[in-house]
Every structure is written in C-alpha cells, then in structure tokens.
Amino acid sequence: MPRQARVKSHSKIYHIILRGANRQEIFHDEEDCMRFLDILGKNKRKAGMDVYAWCLMNNHVHLLLKEGDESISITMKRIGVSYVRYYNWKYGTTGHLFQDRFKSENVETVRYLLVVVRYIHQNPVKAGIAKRVDEWKWSSCRSYYGQPISSVKYLLDGDYILSLLSANKEAATERFKGLNERRNNDQCLDEPGKTRLTDVEARQLMKELLGTLEIAKVKSLSRLERDGILRKVKQINGISQRQIARILGISPNLVFKA
C-alpha cells in the first residue's frame, strides 16, 4: 500500500516527534544533545523556519516548528541525515537510527499551539525524569524563562508565543510560566493507551531482569557495569526513568545518561 501523503498545515506549524528505531536511545551524553540542537539551528537558518519549542528525551525528540521556505519533510530529512551521520561516526555504527518516518500533527489554532508548547515542556516531568519543567536542560523551557544554554541562545523564536499572552514582555513571561506549569491531562501526538507500571510491578520486573544480583547492589557497581544494566532496565515497557532511579537509589541523571 502506498504511503499516505502528509496533510499540509494551513498555519505551517507542526508538532513533530522523531523517534529512535525500535525505541532505541538516540542521545547518550550531552555532546549528542548539543550536536542535535546545533543541527536544528543550522537547518532553521537554511530553511528559514521558526522554532517554537523542543524537548530532547533519551529515545525521541519533540519539536514545534513553523515551516520555512521548503517543505517540512525536506527539512526534517536533512536534520535526520545530518544527525545519523554524526551518530554513526561517533559510535562506529551503521544502519538506521530513526524510525522510517517522523510523526507529525498540524497545529491550526492558537489555543492548541499553547497546549502543544506546554505538552512538550512537561514531557520530562510526566516521564518521571524531572520534578519541574525548568529542571530539564534539554528543552526550550529555560529559554522561555530567560535561562537559555549559551550555545542555543538564538535557536528559539519565542517572541511570537509570548505575544499571544500579552504585549508586555514581562507580563507575557509570567503568564507563560503559569500556563506552562499548570497541571493537565494534555494528550497530543504520543501513542494512546500507554500505561505506567506501579513501583511494585516495576521492582518485580527489575528483580527478574537482574537475576541473582540484588537491587541494592546495583548502585555500587562500576560505571560500565551499572550503565549496561540501566540500559536493559530502561527497555522494560511502562517503566519510568524516575521509577528506576527511586528503586535503585541513584540519581535520575545517571539513569538518563546510561
């Protein structure tokens, strides 16, 4: 069956998810995250597009983009090819890194635009790897709050989003924070029906995976041994990274970096 053509957005704004093939990790350290954002910035300038939000997770990326001088599909293909080239060179791998086709949804109203920005920024909180939206380094949230990573200082086109809330920049930023941090049940582009394990269920599955190795001893292993185990644990369906950290008694940041 031929692939269905992507429906064009009248607003030219798209919420995009770029996911690792078979949900494999695509970011292993800070250098990987920085390289992806650098590639995004170069393609922003090349395509003349606007970047309204981003969030880099361990095995996928959320982007909120306004199409520029070329089709968003062309831009995303170039971003993907550039990052895969870097990844394969760094890690000595070959073959596919991303799922065959990125997922996208059209963002046609101001109301939904603001919902998607919040959804993207709250991704790490809902995944259990951050307590607050501004705690996660690899999203655009800090840029909106005036605390950008220096090397991506000019990546965000946030003025348009803020202008929707107030003509006064200071007032707009405060209103944005309130909206951005509000508890919600937003469901955007992710797969429906995704359920999380309880701590009891997660602990039992971890015990089965670890075999004779006691849970309490994982944090005392060498970094190489520990990271190997963490990568396997993160593949358990329905487990969150904050759950892993809580059960093993280690930092959520160690779980993310493993």
ChimeraX commands (.cxc) that place a marker at each C-alpha (Angstrom):
marker #1 position 0.00,0.00,0.00 radius 0.5
marker #1 position 1.45,3.42,-0.94 radius 0.5
marker #1 position 2.36,5.72,1.93 radius 0.5
marker #1 position -0.33,8.33,2.66 radius 0.5
marker #1 position 0.75,11.88,1.87 radius 0.5
marker #1 position 1.27,14.16,4.85 radius 0.5
marker #1 position -1.58,16.69,5.17 radius 0.5
marker #1 position -0.29,20.25,4.86 radius 0.5
marker #1 position -0.87,22.59,7.78 radius 0.5
marker #1 position -2.69,25.81,6.88 radius 0.5
marker #1 position -0.75,27.61,9.63 radius 0.5
marker #1 position 2.50,25.91,8.50 radius 0.5
marker #1 position 3.04,24.91,12.16 radius 0.5
marker #1 position 3.75,21.27,13.03 radius 0.5
marker #1 position 4.26,19.29,16.21 radius 0.5
marker #1 position 6.85,16.66,15.29 radius 0.5
marker #1 position 8.18,13.55,17.02 radius 0.5
marker #1 position 11.41,12.00,15.79 radius 0.5
marker #1 position 11.85,8.63,17.48 radius 0.5
marker #1 position 14.66,6.06,17.63 radius 0.5
marker #1 position 14.10,2.87,15.63 radius 0.5
marker #1 position 12.62,0.22,17.92 radius 0.5
marker #1 position 12.64,2.94,20.59 radius 0.5
marker #1 position 16.42,2.76,20.87 radius 0.5
marker #1 position 18.28,5.59,22.57 radius 0.5
marker #1 position 19.47,8.34,20.26 radius 0.5
marker #1 position 21.16,10.56,22.88 radius 0.5
marker #1 position 23.79,9.06,25.17 radius 0.5
marker #1 position 25.50,12.18,26.52 radius 0.5
marker #1 position 25.44,15.97,26.47 radius 0.5
marker #1 position 27.58,16.14,23.33 radius 0.5
marker #1 position 24.87,14.24,21.44 radius 0.5
marker #1 position 22.17,16.64,22.64 radius 0.5
marker #1 position 24.26,19.69,21.75 radius 0.5
marker #1 position 25.04,18.31,18.30 radius 0.5
marker #1 position 21.34,17.75,17.56 radius 0.5
marker #1 position 20.45,21.29,18.64 radius 0.5
marker #1 position 23.32,22.64,16.54 radius 0.5
marker #1 position 21.99,20.74,13.51 radius 0.5
marker #1 position 18.49,22.05,14.24 radius 0.5
marker #1 position 19.85,25.62,14.37 radius 0.5
marker #1 position 21.72,25.28,11.08 radius 0.5
marker #1 position 18.62,23.94,9.36 radius 0.5
marker #1 position 16.48,26.66,10.89 radius 0.5
marker #1 position 18.67,29.24,9.17 radius 0.5
marker #1 position 18.91,27.29,5.92 radius 0.5
marker #1 position 15.15,26.67,5.63 radius 0.5
marker #1 position 14.02,29.98,7.12 radius 0.5
marker #1 position 11.77,28.17,9.61 radius 0.5
marker #1 position 10.73,29.21,13.12 radius 0.5
marker #1 position 11.38,27.06,16.20 radius 0.5
marker #1 position 8.70,27.45,18.88 radius 0.5
marker #1 position 9.63,24.56,21.20 radius 0.5
marker #1 position 11.78,21.47,21.57 radius 0.5
marker #1 position 12.45,18.69,24.06 radius 0.5
marker #1 position 15.16,16.04,23.74 radius 0.5
marker #1 position 14.43,12.78,25.58 radius 0.5
marker #1 position 16.68,9.73,25.58 radius 0.5
marker #1 position 14.99,7.96,22.67 radius 0.5
marker #1 position 12.91,10.65,20.96 radius 0.5
marker #1 position 12.61,14.36,20.21 radius 0.5
marker #1 position 9.62,16.70,20.32 radius 0.5
marker #1 position 9.75,19.74,18.03 radius 0.5
marker #1 position 7.29,22.55,17.38 radius 0.5
marker #1 position 8.22,24.15,14.07 radius 0.5
marker #1 position 6.81,26.61,11.57 radius 0.5
marker #1 position 7.63,25.60,8.03 radius 0.5
marker #1 position 10.00,27.94,6.22 radius 0.5
marker #1 position 10.98,28.21,2.56 radius 0.5
marker #1 position 10.78,24.48,1.91 radius 0.5
marker #1 position 8.56,21.54,2.83 radius 0.5
marker #1 position 8.87,20.47,6.46 radius 0.5
marker #1 position 9.53,16.93,5.19 radius 0.5
marker #1 position 12.64,18.09,3.33 radius 0.5
marker #1 position 13.89,19.97,6.39 radius 0.5
marker #1 position 13.31,17.02,8.71 radius 0.5
marker #1 position 15.00,14.62,6.32 radius 0.5
marker #1 position 18.10,16.82,6.25 radius 0.5
marker #1 position 18.11,17.10,10.06 radius 0.5
marker #1 position 17.81,13.33,10.41 radius 0.5
marker #1 position 20.52,12.53,7.86 radius 0.5
marker #1 position 22.93,15.02,9.47 radius 0.5
marker #1 position 22.44,13.63,12.97 radius 0.5
marker #1 position 22.68,9.98,11.84 radius 0.5
marker #1 position 25.95,10.76,10.06 radius 0.5
marker #1 position 27.36,12.25,13.27 radius 0.5
marker #1 position 25.99,9.40,15.44 radius 0.5
marker #1 position 27.36,6.62,13.24 radius 0.5
marker #1 position 30.76,8.32,13.07 radius 0.5
marker #1 position 30.95,8.82,16.85 radius 0.5
marker #1 position 29.76,5.37,17.89 radius 0.5
marker #1 position 31.07,3.34,14.95 radius 0.5
marker #1 position 27.62,2.09,13.99 radius 0.5
marker #1 position 25.80,1.65,10.69 radius 0.5
marker #1 position 22.21,1.40,9.57 radius 0.5
marker #1 position 19.01,3.08,10.70 radius 0.5
marker #1 position 18.86,5.20,13.84 radius 0.5
marker #1 position 15.40,6.75,13.49 radius 0.5
marker #1 position 12.04,5.25,12.69 radius 0.5
marker #1 position 11.42,5.32,8.95 radius 0.5
marker #1 position 9.14,8.35,9.03 radius 0.5
marker #1 position 8.75,11.12,11.60 radius 0.5
marker #1 position 5.33,11.62,13.15 radius 0.5
marker #1 position 3.61,14.98,12.91 radius 0.5
marker #1 position 0.36,16.75,13.61 radius 0.5
marker #1 position -0.87,20.06,12.29 radius 0.5
marker #1 position -1.30,22.90,14.78 radius 0.5
marker #1 position -4.03,25.12,13.41 radius 0.5
marker #1 position -5.29,27.18,16.36 radius 0.5
marker #1 position -3.69,29.48,18.92 radius 0.5
marker #1 position -5.28,27.51,21.76 radius 0.5
marker #1 position -3.80,24.23,20.58 radius 0.5
marker #1 position -0.45,25.90,19.88 radius 0.5
marker #1 position -0.17,26.85,23.56 radius 0.5
marker #1 position -1.26,23.35,24.60 radius 0.5
marker #1 position 1.47,21.75,22.49 radius 0.5
marker #1 position 4.16,24.05,23.91 radius 0.5
marker #1 position 3.11,23.02,27.42 radius 0.5
marker #1 position 2.89,19.36,26.45 radius 0.5
marker #1 position 6.42,19.41,25.05 radius 0.5
marker #1 position 7.88,21.15,28.10 radius 0.5
marker #1 position 6.09,18.83,30.53 radius 0.5
marker #1 position 7.34,15.68,28.79 radius 0.5
marker #1 position 10.29,15.13,31.19 radius 0.5
marker #1 position 8.05,15.71,34.24 radius 0.5
marker #1 position 5.43,13.24,33.07 radius 0.5
marker #1 position 8.18,10.75,32.17 radius 0.5
marker #1 position 9.45,10.99,35.74 radius 0.5
marker #1 position 12.94,12.32,34.97 radius 0.5
marker #1 position 12.38,15.88,36.22 radius 0.5
marker #1 position 10.37,17.40,39.06 radius 0.5
marker #1 position 9.84,20.78,37.37 radius 0.5
marker #1 position 9.62,21.84,33.74 radius 0.5
marker #1 position 12.60,24.20,34.08 radius 0.5
marker #1 position 14.74,21.47,35.66 radius 0.5
marker #1 position 15.22,19.67,32.33 radius 0.5
marker #1 position 18.20,21.14,30.49 radius 0.5
marker #1 position 17.32,19.81,27.05 radius 0.5
marker #1 position 14.05,21.59,26.35 radius 0.5
marker #1 position 13.21,25.12,25.27 radius 0.5
marker #1 position 11.58,25.86,28.64 radius 0.5
marker #1 position 14.67,27.53,30.09 radius 0.5
marker #1 position 14.96,29.75,27.01 radius 0.5
marker #1 position 11.39,30.97,27.60 radius 0.5
marker #1 position 12.30,31.62,31.24 radius 0.5
marker #1 position 15.36,33.67,30.22 radius 0.5
marker #1 position 17.90,30.97,31.14 radius 0.5
marker #1 position 19.00,29.53,27.77 radius 0.5
marker #1 position 22.00,27.31,27.18 radius 0.5
marker #1 position 24.51,29.79,25.78 radius 0.5
marker #1 position 25.21,27.82,22.60 radius 0.5
marker #1 position 21.49,27.73,21.63 radius 0.5
marker #1 position 20.70,31.27,22.72 radius 0.5
marker #1 position 19.26,32.22,19.32 radius 0.5
marker #1 position 17.53,28.94,18.47 radius 0.5
marker #1 position 14.13,29.76,19.99 radius 0.5
marker #1 position 11.58,32.02,18.27 radius 0.5
marker #1 position 9.62,32.51,21.45 radius 0.5
marker #1 position 8.51,36.11,21.00 radius 0.5
marker #1 position 5.53,35.06,18.88 radius 0.5
marker #1 position 4.29,32.65,21.56 radius 0.5
marker #1 position 4.72,35.27,24.30 radius 0.5
marker #1 position 2.94,37.90,22.19 radius 0.5
marker #1 position -0.16,35.71,22.25 radius 0.5
marker #1 position -0.34,36.22,26.02 radius 0.5
marker #1 position 0.48,39.93,26.40 radius 0.5
marker #1 position 2.03,42.83,24.52 radius 0.5
marker #1 position 4.19,43.42,27.60 radius 0.5
marker #1 position 7.17,41.03,27.59 radius 0.5
marker #1 position 7.44,40.78,31.37 radius 0.5
marker #1 position 3.72,40.16,31.83 radius 0.5
marker #1 position 3.71,37.67,28.95 radius 0.5
marker #1 position 6.57,35.70,30.51 radius 0.5
marker #1 position 4.76,35.46,33.86 radius 0.5
marker #1 position 1.55,34.34,32.18 radius 0.5
marker #1 position 3.53,31.84,30.13 radius 0.5
marker #1 position 5.06,30.33,33.29 radius 0.5
marker #1 position 1.60,29.90,34.79 radius 0.5
marker #1 position 0.30,28.21,31.66 radius 0.5
marker #1 position 3.44,26.13,31.18 radius 0.5
marker #1 position 3.44,24.71,34.72 radius 0.5
marker #1 position -0.30,24.12,35.07 radius 0.5
marker #1 position -1.32,20.53,35.85 radius 0.5
marker #1 position -3.15,18.98,32.92 radius 0.5
marker #1 position -4.15,15.84,31.06 radius 0.5
marker #1 position -2.95,17.02,27.66 radius 0.5
marker #1 position -2.72,14.29,25.03 radius 0.5
marker #1 position -1.07,15.31,21.81 radius 0.5
marker #1 position 0.88,13.15,19.40 radius 0.5
marker #1 position 2.11,10.26,21.55 radius 0.5
marker #1 position 0.62,6.80,21.21 radius 0.5
marker #1 position -2.69,6.34,23.04 radius 0.5
marker #1 position -3.13,3.75,25.74 radius 0.5
marker #1 position 0.41,3.95,27.12 radius 0.5
marker #1 position 0.35,2.79,30.74 radius 0.5
marker #1 position 2.90,3.12,33.52 radius 0.5
marker #1 position 3.91,0.38,35.93 radius 0.5
marker #1 position 3.38,0.78,39.66 radius 0.5
marker #1 position 6.55,0.74,41.77 radius 0.5
marker #1 position 5.68,-2.77,42.96 radius 0.5
marker #1 position 5.33,-4.03,39.39 radius 0.5
marker #1 position 8.49,-2.21,38.27 radius 0.5
marker #1 position 10.51,-3.63,41.18 radius 0.5
marker #1 position 9.36,-7.18,40.42 radius 0.5
marker #1 position 10.30,-6.92,36.73 radius 0.5
marker #1 position 13.66,-5.42,37.66 radius 0.5
marker #1 position 14.31,-8.33,40.07 radius 0.5
marker #1 position 13.55,-10.81,37.30 radius 0.5
marker #1 position 15.90,-8.99,34.92 radius 0.5
marker #1 position 18.74,-8.76,37.47 radius 0.5
marker #1 position 18.58,-12.44,38.41 radius 0.5
marker #1 position 20.92,-13.14,41.34 radius 0.5
marker #1 position 22.12,-9.52,41.56 radius 0.5
marker #1 position 20.35,-7.69,44.38 radius 0.5
marker #1 position 18.71,-4.34,43.58 radius 0.5
marker #1 position 20.54,-2.64,46.45 radius 0.5
marker #1 position 23.92,-3.58,44.97 radius 0.5
marker #1 position 23.42,-2.02,41.53 radius 0.5
marker #1 position 24.46,1.45,42.65 radius 0.5
marker #1 position 27.77,0.08,43.93 radius 0.5
marker #1 position 28.78,-1.44,40.58 radius 0.5
marker #1 position 31.39,0.11,38.33 radius 0.5
marker #1 position 30.04,2.72,35.92 radius 0.5
marker #1 position 30.44,0.36,32.96 radius 0.5
marker #1 position 28.53,-2.48,34.65 radius 0.5
marker #1 position 25.88,-0.17,36.07 radius 0.5
marker #1 position 25.22,1.59,32.76 radius 0.5
marker #1 position 24.86,-1.75,30.98 radius 0.5
marker #1 position 22.21,-2.82,33.48 radius 0.5
marker #1 position 20.43,0.55,33.34 radius 0.5
marker #1 position 20.16,0.35,29.55 radius 0.5
marker #1 position 18.44,-3.04,29.89 radius 0.5
marker #1 position 16.14,-1.85,32.68 radius 0.5
marker #1 position 15.05,1.17,30.60 radius 0.5
marker #1 position 13.74,-1.24,27.95 radius 0.5
marker #1 position 11.09,-2.57,30.37 radius 0.5
marker #1 position 7.77,-1.49,28.91 radius 0.5
marker #1 position 5.89,1.00,31.09 radius 0.5
marker #1 position 8.73,1.85,33.49 radius 0.5
marker #1 position 9.77,5.48,34.02 radius 0.5
marker #1 position 13.31,6.71,34.50 radius 0.5
marker #1 position 12.36,8.34,37.81 radius 0.5
marker #1 position 10.98,4.99,38.98 radius 0.5
marker #1 position 14.28,3.33,38.08 radius 0.5
marker #1 position 16.22,5.98,39.98 radius 0.5
marker #1 position 13.92,5.74,43.01 radius 0.5
marker #1 position 14.04,1.93,43.21 radius 0.5
marker #1 position 17.81,1.71,42.67 radius 0.5
marker #1 position 18.60,4.69,44.90 radius 0.5
marker #1 position 20.55,6.62,42.28 radius 0.5
marker #1 position 20.25,10.00,40.54 radius 0.5
marker #1 position 17.73,10.30,37.67 radius 0.5
marker #1 position 20.51,11.99,35.72 radius 0.5
marker #1 position 22.60,8.78,35.92 radius 0.5
marker #1 position 19.66,6.82,34.51 radius 0.5
marker #1 position 19.24,9.27,31.62 radius 0.5
marker #1 position 22.94,9.26,30.74 radius 0.5
marker #1 position 23.31,5.46,30.85 radius 0.5
marker link #1:1,2 radius 0.2
marker link #1:2,3 radius 0.2
marker link #1:3,4 radius 0.2
marker link #1:4,5 radius 0.2
marker link #1:5,6 radius 0.2
marker link #1:6,7 radius 0.2
marker link #1:7,8 radius 0.2
marker link #1:8,9 radius 0.2
marker link #1:9,10 radius 0.2
marker link #1:10,11 radius 0.2
marker link #1:11,12 radius 0.2
marker link #1:12,13 radius 0.2
marker link #1:13,14 radius 0.2
marker link #1:14,15 radius 0.2
marker link #1:15,16 radius 0.2
marker link #1:16,17 radius 0.2
marker link #1:17,18 radius 0.2
marker link #1:18,19 radius 0.2
marker link #1:19,20 radius 0.2
marker link #1:20,21 radius 0.2
marker link #1:21,22 radius 0.2
marker link #1:22,23 radius 0.2
marker link #1:23,24 radius 0.2
marker link #1:24,25 radius 0.2
marker link #1:25,26 radius 0.2
marker link #1:26,27 radius 0.2
marker link #1:27,28 radius 0.2
marker link #1:28,29 radius 0.2
marker link #1:29,30 radius 0.2
marker link #1:30,31 radius 0.2
marker link #1:31,32 radius 0.2
marker link #1:32,33 radius 0.2
marker link #1:33,34 radius 0.2
marker link #1:34,35 radius 0.2
marker link #1:35,36 radius 0.2
marker link #1:36,37 radius 0.2
marker link #1:37,38 radius 0.2
marker link #1:38,39 radius 0.2
marker link #1:39,40 radius 0.2
marker link #1:40,41 radius 0.2
marker link #1:41,42 radius 0.2
marker link #1:42,43 radius 0.2
marker link #1:43,44 radius 0.2
marker link #1:44,45 radius 0.2
marker link #1:45,46 radius 0.2
marker link #1:46,47 radius 0.2
marker link #1:47,48 radius 0.2
marker link #1:48,49 radius 0.2
marker link #1:49,50 radius 0.2
marker link #1:50,51 radius 0.2
marker link #1:51,52 radius 0.2
marker link #1:52,53 radius 0.2
marker link #1:53,54 radius 0.2
marker link #1:54,55 radius 0.2
marker link #1:55,56 radius 0.2
marker link #1:56,57 radius 0.2
marker link #1:57,58 radius 0.2
marker link #1:58,59 radius 0.2
marker link #1:59,60 radius 0.2
marker link #1:60,61 radius 0.2
marker link #1:61,62 radius 0.2
marker link #1:62,63 radius 0.2
marker link #1:63,64 radius 0.2
marker link #1:64,65 radius 0.2
marker link #1:65,66 radius 0.2
marker link #1:66,67 radius 0.2
marker link #1:67,68 radius 0.2
marker link #1:68,69 radius 0.2
marker link #1:69,70 radius 0.2
marker link #1:70,71 radius 0.2
marker link #1:71,72 radius 0.2
marker link #1:72,73 radius 0.2
marker link #1:73,74 radius 0.2
marker link #1:74,75 radius 0.2
marker link #1:75,76 radius 0.2
marker link #1:76,77 radius 0.2
marker link #1:77,78 radius 0.2
marker link #1:78,79 radius 0.2
marker link #1:79,80 radius 0.2
marker link #1:80,81 radius 0.2
marker link #1:81,82 radius 0.2
marker link #1:82,83 radius 0.2
marker link #1:83,84 radius 0.2
marker link #1:84,85 radius 0.2
marker link #1:85,86 radius 0.2
marker link #1:86,87 radius 0.2
marker link #1:87,88 radius 0.2
marker link #1:88,89 radius 0.2
marker link #1:89,90 radius 0.2
marker link #1:90,91 radius 0.2
marker link #1:91,92 radius 0.2
marker link #1:92,93 radius 0.2
marker link #1:93,94 radius 0.2
marker link #1:94,95 radius 0.2
marker link #1:95,96 radius 0.2
marker link #1:96,97 radius 0.2
marker link #1:97,98 radius 0.2
marker link #1:98,99 radius 0.2
marker link #1:99,100 radius 0.2
marker link #1:100,101 radius 0.2
marker link #1:101,102 radius 0.2
marker link #1:102,103 radius 0.2
marker link #1:103,104 radius 0.2
marker link #1:104,105 radius 0.2
marker link #1:105,106 radius 0.2
marker link #1:106,107 radius 0.2
marker link #1:107,108 radius 0.2
marker link #1:108,109 radius 0.2
marker link #1:109,110 radius 0.2
marker link #1:110,111 radius 0.2
marker link #1:111,112 radius 0.2
marker link #1:112,113 radius 0.2
marker link #1:113,114 radius 0.2
marker link #1:114,115 radius 0.2
marker link #1:115,116 radius 0.2
marker link #1:116,117 radius 0.2
marker link #1:117,118 radius 0.2
marker link #1:118,119 radius 0.2
marker link #1:119,120 radius 0.2
marker link #1:120,121 radius 0.2
marker link #1:121,122 radius 0.2
marker link #1:122,123 radius 0.2
marker link #1:123,124 radius 0.2
marker link #1:124,125 radius 0.2
marker link #1:125,126 radius 0.2
marker link #1:126,127 radius 0.2
marker link #1:127,128 radius 0.2
marker link #1:128,129 radius 0.2
marker link #1:129,130 radius 0.2
marker link #1:130,131 radius 0.2
marker link #1:131,132 radius 0.2
marker link #1:132,133 radius 0.2
marker link #1:133,134 radius 0.2
marker link #1:134,135 radius 0.2
marker link #1:135,136 radius 0.2
marker link #1:136,137 radius 0.2
marker link #1:137,138 radius 0.2
marker link #1:138,139 radius 0.2
marker link #1:139,140 radius 0.2
marker link #1:140,141 radius 0.2
marker link #1:141,142 radius 0.2
marker link #1:142,143 radius 0.2
marker link #1:143,144 radius 0.2
marker link #1:144,145 radius 0.2
marker link #1:145,146 radius 0.2
marker link #1:146,147 radius 0.2
marker link #1:147,148 radius 0.2
marker link #1:148,149 radius 0.2
marker link #1:149,150 radius 0.2
marker link #1:150,151 radius 0.2
marker link #1:151,152 radius 0.2
marker link #1:152,153 radius 0.2
marker link #1:153,154 radius 0.2
marker link #1:154,155 radius 0.2
marker link #1:155,156 radius 0.2
marker link #1:156,157 radius 0.2
marker link #1:157,158 radius 0.2
marker link #1:158,159 radius 0.2
marker link #1:159,160 radius 0.2
marker link #1:160,161 radius 0.2
marker link #1:161,162 radius 0.2
marker link #1:162,163 radius 0.2
marker link #1:163,164 radius 0.2
marker link #1:164,165 radius 0.2
marker link #1:165,166 radius 0.2
marker link #1:166,167 radius 0.2
marker link #1:167,168 radius 0.2
marker link #1:168,169 radius 0.2
marker link #1:169,170 radius 0.2
marker link #1:170,171 radius 0.2
marker link #1:171,172 radius 0.2
marker link #1:172,173 radius 0.2
marker link #1:173,174 radius 0.2
marker link #1:174,175 radius 0.2
marker link #1:175,176 radius 0.2
marker link #1:176,177 radius 0.2
marker link #1:177,178 radius 0.2
marker link #1:178,179 radius 0.2
marker link #1:179,180 radius 0.2
marker link #1:180,181 radius 0.2
marker link #1:181,182 radius 0.2
marker link #1:182,183 radius 0.2
marker link #1:183,184 radius 0.2
marker link #1:184,185 radius 0.2
marker link #1:185,186 radius 0.2
marker link #1:186,187 radius 0.2
marker link #1:187,188 radius 0.2
marker link #1:188,189 radius 0.2
marker link #1:189,190 radius 0.2
marker link #1:190,191 radius 0.2
marker link #1:191,192 radius 0.2
marker link #1:192,193 radius 0.2
marker link #1:193,194 radius 0.2
marker link #1:194,195 radius 0.2
marker link #1:195,196 radius 0.2
marker link #1:196,197 radius 0.2
marker link #1:197,198 radius 0.2
marker link #1:198,199 radius 0.2
marker link #1:199,200 radius 0.2
marker link #1:200,201 radius 0.2
marker link #1:201,202 radius 0.2
marker link #1:202,203 radius 0.2
marker link #1:203,204 radius 0.2
marker link #1:204,205 radius 0.2
marker link #1:205,206 radius 0.2
marker link #1:206,207 radius 0.2
marker link #1:207,208 radius 0.2
marker link #1:208,209 radius 0.2
marker link #1:209,210 radius 0.2
marker link #1:210,211 radius 0.2
marker link #1:211,212 radius 0.2
marker link #1:212,213 radius 0.2
marker link #1:213,214 radius 0.2
marker link #1:214,215 radius 0.2
marker link #1:215,216 radius 0.2
marker link #1:216,217 radius 0.2
marker link #1:217,218 radius 0.2
marker link #1:218,219 radius 0.2
marker link #1:219,220 radius 0.2
marker link #1:220,221 radius 0.2
marker link #1:221,222 radius 0.2
marker link #1:222,223 radius 0.2
marker link #1:223,224 radius 0.2
marker link #1:224,225 radius 0.2
marker link #1:225,226 radius 0.2
marker link #1:226,227 radius 0.2
marker link #1:227,228 radius 0.2
marker link #1:228,229 radius 0.2
marker link #1:229,230 radius 0.2
marker link #1:230,231 radius 0.2
marker link #1:231,232 radius 0.2
marker link #1:232,233 radius 0.2
marker link #1:233,234 radius 0.2
marker link #1:234,235 radius 0.2
marker link #1:235,236 radius 0.2
marker link #1:236,237 radius 0.2
marker link #1:237,238 radius 0.2
marker link #1:238,239 radius 0.2
marker link #1:239,240 radius 0.2
marker link #1:240,241 radius 0.2
marker link #1:241,242 radius 0.2
marker link #1:242,243 radius 0.2
marker link #1:243,244 radius 0.2
marker link #1:244,245 radius 0.2
marker link #1:245,246 radius 0.2
marker link #1:246,247 radius 0.2
marker link #1:247,248 radius 0.2
marker link #1:248,249 radius 0.2
marker link #1:249,250 radius 0.2
marker link #1:250,251 radius 0.2
marker link #1:251,252 radius 0.2
marker link #1:252,253 radius 0.2
marker link #1:253,254 radius 0.2
marker link #1:254,255 radius 0.2
marker link #1:255,256 radius 0.2
marker link #1:256,257 radius 0.2
marker link #1:257,258 radius 0.2
view
